[in-house]
Amino acid sequence: MPVFEYKALLANGSPTNGKLEANGRQDAIRVLEERGFTPVRIAETGGAKPRNQAVAKAAPAAEKKQLFASKKVPFAVLEDFTRSLSSLLAASVPLSRALAILAQETEHPAAKKAWQSLYDMVVDGVSLADAMARLPETFPRIYVAMVAAGEAGGFLDVVLGQISDFQAREKELRGKVTAALVYPAVLLVLAIGVLIFLLAFFIPRFMTLFANNNATLPLITQVIMAASNIMRSYGLIIGVVVVGAIWFGRTWIRSEKNQRLWEATLLKMPVVGPLAAQIAMARFCRMLGTLLGAGVSLVAALGVARRSLGNRTLIDLVNDSTERVTKGESLGAALAECKALFPGSTLEMIKVAEESGRLETELVRLAAVTEITLDRQMKMAVALAEPIMLFFIAGFIGTIFIGMVLPIFSIQESIK
């Protein structure tokens, strides 16, 4: 049986420490609570070895199962954790106890490890926000910032509930964007696959026919045959170059300077730029309204909400607005400089809502309206992309077909 070394508080508040045997960490906590102790720190120091070979063989099997399990906490599991923790805290369950319950109940290996780490750090005296900040692969920076605001204001359960609602809407918006891009992506892959097949396998069968008849080939046929020769001779090299270019692009964009340049260029693109700005505005408005509704001050809420924009160019614009709000300027007037993010009509609605004292409600409503508009625009874009891509696919195939058929007519004429 494992041995745990503990540090706890007695009923009168005086500290105590010692060792005890327990079946696991949760069992050790239960034993200490039955003794009337309040656990502060519990660490496993050792224990007995498995009593038989079956138990000994089970350990490597469990380790192997953990090895192939996902090491990242899924978005859905994190959302469920957030909502459950909010409910437990709202029911006056102590934070450490709530974390212990969630760590025990989850079945996902990565989540169990993360929740247990949170519990260990909180029991050791670390704040929940700081503990989450030490697990950046699980908790995004904006998540940590919202938790820090809730802890500072004394309404952590409310903020966690707002985070879970925000996560649900964020997941829905992300799902709509992904669903809108699936069909065009499939068509693009299909077009590339058909083009490669025609150039590498279909056209070479005609080359022998044309060579045997010494026919004069039209220019379009010569171009297609040249492209086929390049594909068959240098196809592997072309593939390596394409993969290398993608890898270089991903590496290049990782630096902050290049990422800023890319994000600024993205905003200037004709169709993609306005769409990206609308998505960022919807996230910003929903986050800011959520925080204000939870009781976070305007300046602190702006500091957290700006991180949800995801574009450094837009974040810099909002940073300037935050400084102006700190100096006493109204939110509507401060955001007026962010023309790339907020249209004039949106700014007017924010100004009116601020004057009437219903800013948080109006921001959430603006986010909902913008998301509906985005959904409609994406559906329209997909509806337009489908015939355009089909037109290009038919154009490629038709051009190759015509280029291969024209010489056949020439050969028939020469035979006659």
GISULWO-V369860 format. One record per residue. N is the residue number from 1. SS is DSSP state (2 for helix, 1 for strand, 0 for the rest). PSI is psi in whole degrees, 0 to 359 (999 if undefined). NEAR is the number of other C-alpha atoms within 8 Angstrom. Layout:
N|SS|PSI|NEAR / N|SS|PSI|NEAR
//
This chain:
1|0|135|8 / 2|1|151|12 / 3|1|131|12 / 4|1|135|15 / 5|1|129|12 / 6|1|157|13 / 7|1|127|12 / 8|1|173|12 / 9|1|137|13 / 10|0|176|11 / 11|0|329|8 / 12|0|2|5 / 13|0|354|6 / 14|0|145|7 / 15|1|154|8 / 16|1|158|8 / 17|1|164|8 / 18|1|196|7 / 19|1|153|8 / 20|1|157|9 / 21|1|138|9 / 22|0|161|11 / 23|0|339|8 / 24|0|179|7 / 25|2|318|10 / 26|2|323|8 / 27|2|322|9 / 28|2|320|13 / 29|2|317|9 / 30|2|318|8 / 31|2|316|8 / 32|2|319|11 / 33|2|325|10 / 34|2|331|7 / 35|0|354|6 / 36|0|13|8 / 37|0|153|11 / 38|1|109|10 / 39|1|135|13 / 40|1|317|11 / 41|1|136|10 / 42|1|125|11 / 43|1|135|7 / 44|1|130|9 / 45|1|343|8 / 46|1|183|7 / 47|1|182|7 / 48|0|155|6 / 49|0|161|5 / 50|0|143|7 / 51|0|341|6 / 52|0|172|6 / 53|2|331|7 / 54|2|317|6 / 55|2|321|9 / 56|2|324|10 / 57|2|337|8 / 58|2|330|8 / 59|2|309|8 / 60|2|325|8 / 61|2|319|8 / 62|2|320|8 / 63|2|321|8 / 64|2|320|8 / 65|2|319|8 / 66|2|326|8 / 67|2|319|6 / 68|2|354|6 / 69|0|157|8 / 70|0|135|7 / 71|0|0|6 / 72|0|137|8 / 73|0|122|11 / 74|0|156|6 / 75|2|319|6 / 76|2|322|6 / 77|2|320|9 / 78|2|320|11 / 79|2|318|11 / 80|2|321|9 / 81|2|315|9 / 82|2|313|12 / 83|2|320|11 / 84|2|319|9 / 85|2|321|13 / 86|2|317|14 / 87|2|318|10 / 88|2|316|10 / 89|2|323|13 / 90|2|334|9 / 91|0|13|6 / 92|0|23|6 / 93|0|131|9 / 94|0|149|7 / 95|2|313|7 / 96|2|320|9 / 97|2|320|8 / 98|2|317|12 / 99|2|321|13 / 100|2|319|12 / 101|2|315|8 / 102|2|324|12 / 103|2|327|12 / 104|2|326|8 / 105|2|329|6 / 106|0|146|8 / 107|0|351|6 / 108|0|125|7 / 109|2|315|10 / 110|2|320|11 / 111|2|318|14 / 112|2|318|12 / 113|2|318|9 / 114|2|315|10 / 115|2|324|12 / 116|2|321|11 / 117|2|320|8 / 118|2|314|12 / 119|2|313|11 / 120|2|316|10 / 121|2|320|11 / 122|2|319|12 / 123|2|328|11 / 124|0|1|8 / 125|0|3|7 / 126|0|140|9 / 127|0|158|8 / 128|2|319|11 / 129|2|317|11 / 130|2|323|10 / 131|2|318|12 / 132|2|326|12 / 133|2|336|10 / 134|0|358|6 / 135|0|63|9 / 136|0|338|9 / 137|0|345|6 / 138|0|317|10 / 139|0|114|10 / 140|0|160|8 / 141|2|322|9 / 142|2|325|10 / 143|2|312|9 / 144|2|320|13 / 145|2|320|10 / 146|2|320|12 / 147|2|320|13 / 148|2|319|11 / 149|2|320|10 / 150|2|320|15 / 151|2|318|11 / 152|2|325|6 / 153|2|351|9 / 154|0|20|6 / 155|0|53|9 / 156|2|319|12 / 157|2|322|12 / 158|2|316|11 / 159|2|318|14 / 160|2|322|14 / 161|2|320|12 / 162|2|322|11 / 163|2|316|11 / 164|2|321|12 / 165|2|318|8 / 166|2|319|11 / 167|2|320|9 / 168|2|316|9 / 169|2|323|8 / 170|2|320|9 / 171|2|321|8 / 172|2|316|8 / 173|2|317|9 / 174|2|322|8 / 175|2|322|8 / 176|2|318|9 / 177|2|316|9 / 178|2|316|8 / 179|2|325|8 / 180|2|333|11 / 181|2|347|9 / 182|2|308|8 / 183|2|313|10 / 184|2|323|12 / 185|2|319|8 / 186|2|317|8 / 187|2|321|11 / 188|2|315|9 / 189|2|319|8 / 190|2|317|8 / 191|2|316|9 / 192|2|318|8 / 193|2|316|8 / 194|2|318|8 / 195|2|316|10 / 196|2|318|9 / 197|2|315|9 / 198|2|316|9 / 199|2|325|15 / 200|2|331|12 / 201|2|326|8 / 202|2|310|9 / 203|2|321|12 / 204|2|335|11 / 205|2|332|8 / 206|2|335|9 / 207|2|319|9 / 208|2|319|8 / 209|2|316|8 / 210|2|322|10 / 211|2|323|8 / 212|2|335|6 / 213|2|356|7 / 214|0|39|6 / 215|0|151|9 / 216|0|118|6 / 217|0|142|7 / 218|0|160|9 / 219|2|318|6 / 220|2|323|7 / 221|2|320|13 / 222|2|320|9 / 223|2|317|8 / 224|2|318|11 / 225|2|324|12 / 226|2|318|8 / 227|2|323|9 / 228|2|318|12 / 229|2|318|9 / 230|2|318|9 / 231|2|317|11 / 232|2|328|9 / 233|2|323|6 / 234|2|20|8 / 235|2|316|9 / 236|2|318|6 / 237|2|318|7 / 238|2|318|8 / 239|2|317|8 / 240|2|319|8 / 241|2|317|8 / 242|2|314|8 / 243|2|318|8 / 244|2|321|8 / 245|2|320|8 / 246|2|316|8 / 247|2|318|8 / 248|2|320|8 / 249|2|318|8 / 250|2|321|8 / 251|2|319|8 / 252|2|322|8 / 253|0|354|10 / 254|0|331|8 / 255|0|147|8 / 256|2|321|7 / 257|2|312|6 / 258|2|326|10 / 259|2|321|10 / 260|2|317|11 / 261|2|316|8 / 262|2|316|9 / 263|2|324|11 / 264|2|321|9 / 265|2|322|8 / 266|2|321|9 / 267|2|338|11 / 268|2|353|7 / 269|0|146|9 / 270|0|306|6 / 271|0|319|6 / 272|2|321|9 / 273|2|304|11 / 274|2|325|10 / 275|2|316|9 / 276|2|322|9 / 277|2|321|11 / 278|2|318|11 / 279|2|317|11 / 280|2|320|13 / 281|2|319|12 / 282|2|317|13 / 283|2|318|12 / 284|2|312|12 / 285|2|318|13 / 286|2|318|14 / 287|2|315|11 / 288|2|316|14 / 289|2|321|14 / 290|2|314|12 / 291|2|317|13 / 292|2|322|12 / 293|2|334|9 / 294|0|357|10 / 295|0|7|7 / 296|0|141|12 / 297|0|158|7 / 298|2|315|7 / 299|2|314|9 / 300|2|320|9 / 301|2|321|12 / 302|2|321|10 / 303|2|328|10 / 304|2|315|12 / 305|2|328|13 / 306|2|334|11 / 307|2|341|10 / 308|2|351|11 / 309|2|322|13 / 310|0|0|7 / 311|0|120|9 / 312|2|328|9 / 313|2|315|9 / 314|2|325|11 / 315|2|319|12 / 316|2|319|8 / 317|2|316|10 / 318|2|329|11 / 319|2|316|10 / 320|2|320|8 / 321|2|323|13 / 322|2|319|12 / 323|2|322|8 / 324|2|323|10 / 325|2|321|12 / 326|2|327|8 / 327|0|359|6 / 328|0|3|6 / 329|0|152|9 / 330|0|158|7 / 331|2|316|11 / 332|2|317|11 / 333|2|323|9 / 334|2|323|12 / 335|2|352|12 / 336|0|337|10 / 337|0|346|8 / 338|0|62|11 / 339|0|336|9 / 340|0|345|7 / 341|0|320|10 / 342|0|118|11 / 343|0|165|8 / 344|2|320|8 / 345|2|322|6 / 346|2|318|9 / 347|2|320|12 / 348|2|318|9 / 349|2|321|9 / 350|2|318|13 / 351|2|315|11 / 352|2|317|8 / 353|2|323|11 / 354|2|320|11 / 355|2|328|7 / 356|2|357|7 / 357|0|22|6 / 358|0|44|9 / 359|2|314|11 / 360|2|321|11 / 361|2|318|9 / 362|2|323|12 / 363|2|317|13 / 364|2|322|12 / 365|2|319|8 / 366|2|318|12 / 367|2|316|13 / 368|2|317|10 / 369|2|317|8 / 370|2|321|11 / 371|2|323|11 / 372|2|317|8 / 373|2|318|8 / 374|2|318|11 / 375|2|317|9 / 376|2|318|8 / 377|2|320|8 / 378|2|321|10 / 379|2|320|9 / 380|2|319|8 / 381|2|320|8 / 382|2|320|12 / 383|2|326|8 / 384|2|326|8 / 385|2|326|9 / 386|2|304|11 / 387|2|328|8 / 388|2|314|8 / 389|2|322|11 / 390|2|323|9 / 391|2|316|8 / 392|2|320|8 / 393|2|312|9 / 394|2|324|8 / 395|2|315|8 / 396|2|309|9 / 397|2|318|9 / 398|2|320|8 / 399|2|316|8 / 400|2|319|10 / 401|2|314|8 / 402|2|319|8 / 403|2|330|12 / 404|2|334|11 / 405|2|325|8 / 406|2|313|10 / 407|2|331|14 / 408|2|320|8 / 409|2|321|8 / 410|2|320|10 / 411|2|319|10 / 412|2|321|8 / 413|2|320|7 / 414|2|327|6 / 415|2|322|5 / 416|0|999|4
//
